[in-house]
Amino acid sequence: MAESGRATIGALLRDAARKLDEAGIAGGQRDARMLMAHVLGISQSRLLLVETDEADPRHIEDFERLIARRLAREPVSHLTGLRAFFGRDFKVTRDVLDPRPETETLVEAALQVPFLRVLDLGTGSGAILLSLLAERPAATGLGTDLSEAALSVARENARSLALAERVEFRQSDWVSQVDGRFDLIVSNPPYIAFGEMGALAPELTHEPRMALTDEGDGLTAYRAICIGAPAHLQPGGWLMVEIGWQQGKPVSDLFADAGFSKVAVLPDLDGRDRVVQGQWLSAV
């Protein structure tokens, strides 16, 4: 505590981390530091420089409000409004899936193949598509989503990353409103089976259900994508999708049955199946 009796930044951080840890939230200290940095409007690296400073009453109120919401298992990204993904910050809201580190496996795989025109099905925040365009300055893209609210977030992210002139976003049920052909089609569709929803982390209840589950066996979107993608791929183009860690075989079988060649299942950094890819060699 400071001499006046007012809490210091460091004391608030320690108290918040303890509460988060006691609530069973992994990484309580990390979350507390992210939220404090957000409240103060500084980088996390500067927190060490201000830990002995008295906290402004307004900052105390804002910080404690955010900690209470985190204790209610709201994701940190929803509290700060931002999520770091593939080296960039993306706006996120309750209307989009929170982009996760394992999804970067899909981006890394896509960057291994040549493309000038890319389609992202179920784009959400636009994190996958915009990351690809940022890494390939000559490329252009189209992102589709059934949710107009999600598309609004994606458009805002495109503007903030200075990519708006190279991307279009369109409301569509998978490829229903898509025209033309692409060198690359990517997607992170809802792949959680209905029966698995009850076992998910509480944080996921704050994310759009339609982005998480197909309310069926978790494979509905892959069936639709495998049927629809060939008509929108250039000969030699690639289809790449994120999958759940147990879906490598069923999804790769769908790729093979649809006529894709060079079908492969790629692991994430934890060694779990994460991406299925295949090349379309025939004209439709």
N, C-alpha and C positions, 0 to 999 in steps of 0.2 A: 504494500500500500504506500501511496505517497504521503508526505508529511501532513497534508490537509485531511487525510482520511479517505480521499477519493481513490477508487481503484485505478491501478496502473494497467496499461495495455497487457503486460505480461501476466498479471494476476487474472485478468479476464480470460486470457487464452488458456491458462492452466485450469481454471474452473470449468470452462466450456469443454475442454478436452476430457476432463474427468467425467462430466455428465454424459458425454457422448459414449465414452468407453463403458460406463456403468449401464447404459441403455443397450449395450451389445452392438454398437455401430463400429465396425472395423475402421481403423484410420481416423479416430476421433481428433487427434492432434493435427493431422493434415487438414481435415475439414475445418477445424476451428481457425487455423491459420489462413486458409483460403477465404473464409467468410470475413475475418477481420481485415485482411488486405482489401477485400471488396468494399467494406464499409469505409475504410480510411482513404480509399482511392489511391493506393500505392501498390507496388509489387511486393510479393511475399519476401523477396530477398531483403527488403528494407525493414521488415518487422523487427529484426534484431536491433536496429538502430533506435527504435522507438519504444521498446518493451518497458523501459523504466519511466516513460512519460505518463502523466496523468491522462486518463481518458476523458474526452469531452462528454458531457451528459447525453448529448444527441447521439454520439457514436455508441455509447453504452446501450441506449434504448434500441437503436437499430440492430446492433450486434446481438443483443439478447432476443430480439424478435426473430432474427434469422436462426439462432441456435434452437429456439423453440420449434420452429418449422422443421429444422433438421431432425430434431428428436421425434417429430411426427413422421419421419422417414421421407420427407421431400428430398429429391436429389439436389446435390449442391449446385449442379448446373442450372436448375430451375430457380434457385435462390439468387444466383449471380447473373443469370440470363445468358451465360456464355459456356461453351464447352471447347476445350482445345482438342483439335483433331488434325493429324498429319501436319503439324507445325503451324496451324492457323487457328484463330478463334472464330467459332460459329455461334450465332444467336440460336438459342433453343427455348422452347416454351412447352407447355402441356400439349400442344397440338402436334408435336413431332417427336419421333424416337430420339432419345439421347444417343448421339454417336459414340461408340465405345472403341477402346484400343484394338480389340480383336478385328474390328471391321477394317482397320488399316491393312490387314492382310489382303483384302479384296483390292484395295487401291494399289498396293505394291504389285500384285499379280497383273493387274490391268496395265500397269506401266511397263511391263515386259513385252508387250505386243504393240505393233504399229497401229495408230488410229488418227484420223483427222476428224471423224464425226462419231460422237458417242451418245447413246441413249441410256438414261437411268430410269428404270421402272420402279415406282414407289419411292420417289426421291426424298420425301420428308424434308429435312432441313437443307437438303442439297449438298451435304458434306462430301459424299462420295463423288458426285459429278463435278462439283466446283474444285475439289482437290485435284482431280484429273486434269481439268482445264487449266488450272494454275500451273501445273507441272508441264503441260504441253501447250505453249503459247500459240501454236498454229491451229489448234483444234477448236471445234465448236460443238455444242451439245444441246440436247433436249431432255428435260426432266419431266416425268409425269407423276401424278398422284391423284387419288380419288378425293383427297381432302383439299378443299380450296384454302382452308386455314393454313395447312402445311405449306402449300405453294406460296402463300404470302410470306412466310418465314424464309423460304428458299430464295425468293426474289430479293428480300432484304439482305440476305447473306451475299448474293451475287453483286449487289450494289456496293456493299461494304468492302468486298474483295476486288472491286474494279473489274468484274467479269460480266457485267450485265449485257454488254454488247455482243458477247460470244455465246450466250445461252438463252434458251427459251424454256418457259415452264408452261405446262398444259394440263388441264384436268382430264384424266382418262382412267378407265378401268383397265389396267395393264396396257395392251396395245390397241385398244378399241378406237382411240382417237389419234393414233400414230400413222403418219404417212412417210414414205421415203425409206431409204436403206442406210445402214450405219456400219461402220467398221468394227464397232464394239458395242455390246449391250451388257449393262451391269445391273444388278439388283440385290438389295437386302430385304427380301419380302418377309411377311409374317410367317414364322416357321415353328412357333410353339404350339403343340397340340392342345386341344381343349382340356384334356385330362391332366396336363402338366401345369396349368395355370395356377392352381391352388398352392403349388410348392415354390412359386417364384418369390424373389426378394420383395419386401414391402415397398421398396422404392418404385418398382415397376407399376404399382397401382396408380402412380401419378403420370404415367405415360399413356398415349392413345392405345386403347385395346386393339383397334383394327390394325395397328402396326406391329402387334405382338403375335396375335393368333388368328388362324383362319376358322376358329370354332369347330375344327374337324381334326384330321390326323396330322396336321402340320405340313402337308405336301400339296395342298390345293393350289397355292400360288405357283409352285414349280411346274405343275401340270399345265396350267394356263400359259406360263412363260415359254415352256418348251414347245407348245403348240403354236403360239403366236410369233415367237422370235424369228424363225427362219424366213418368213416373208419380209422381214425388215433388216436382214443382214446381207451385206455384200458377200459374194463368194470369197471365202478365205477369212471372213469376219469371225469374231469370237463372242461367245456368250459366257459370262462369269457371274456366279451368284454366291452370296454368303449362305451358309447352312448351319443348322444346329450340329453339335459334335457327334451325334449318333445318326446323322442323315446322309453320310457320305455314299453308302451303297445305294439306297433307294433313289437319291437324286441323280447320281451318275447313271443309274439304270434308265431313268427318264430321259436323260440326255442321249444315251445310246439308242433307245427306242425311237426318239425323234429324228435320228439320222446324223447326229453330231459325231465328228471324228476327234481323235486325240483327246478323248475325255479323261480328265485327271482330277483327283481329289488332293487339295493342298492343305497343309497344316498351318495353324497359327503359331505364335511364339511359345505357347505352352504345349505344343505337340498334338493338339486336338484337331480333328478334321474341321475345316472352316470355310473352304471355298471349293466349288466344283466349276470346272471350266471345260469348254469344248469348242471346236472349230467347225464352222459351217462351210463345207467345200462345194456344195451344189447350189445352182440357181433354182429358185422356186418360180 
